Amino acid sequence: ECFFATDFGDSGAGTWANGVQSSGLTSKNAGYGPVTGHVYETPGTYTVTMSVTDGVNTVTKTGTIVVQDPDVVYAGDLTICISHSNNFTGAPSGALQVNTAGNTDMYAAWNTHKASNKRILFCKADTWVASATIDAGSLSNMIVGGYGTGVAHTFASGTLVSVTPATGIGTMFQGGGATDVKFCEFRIAANA
């Protein structure tokens, strides 16, 4: 049996407040086991170090991770902020602002504005529906998420975009054939 330990190179990551079973394992900068993960919250270059030991021999490998600032990568009209209530509070500076004038269908807005190399953000203070699956298909290098703050759908210390799919939609998001497409910050309501 092998022991795996990872240092993510993110000394400012802080400590876990809940869910840690041992007081010595509270650092968010460390991971244990063959499968582990880490969320980098600050842009920069990080050196990740993983050590594996079988009790006699130890092998250590390092790698570099570069985290870019999405407000720089998707500056200006490369970010599209969408609201059906004309609420753009918390939208990134310089982003293209789209008011759907009361149309709450996320699918319609997605279908109109989807494109590679874009960041599409939906207003967290609005409540959305989706008439069909949000399909990234053959798109690449994009983020789909939210901006601002929501009202009722709080998760941890942040809020999420609330969306209710139409009855019969089996998958809310899919990305078959997509490359480097990220869906984040969504609360999907059950709708059988």
ABEGO torsion letter per residue (X at the ends): XBBBBBBAGBAAAEBBABGBABAAAABAABBBEABBBBBBABBEBBBBBBBBBAGABBBBBBBBBBBBBAAAAABEAABBBBBAAGBABGBBBGBBBBBAGGBABAAAAAAAABBBGBBBBBBAABBBBBABBBBAEABBGBBBBBBEBBAABBBEABBBBBBBBBBGBABABBABGBBGBBBBGBBBBBBX
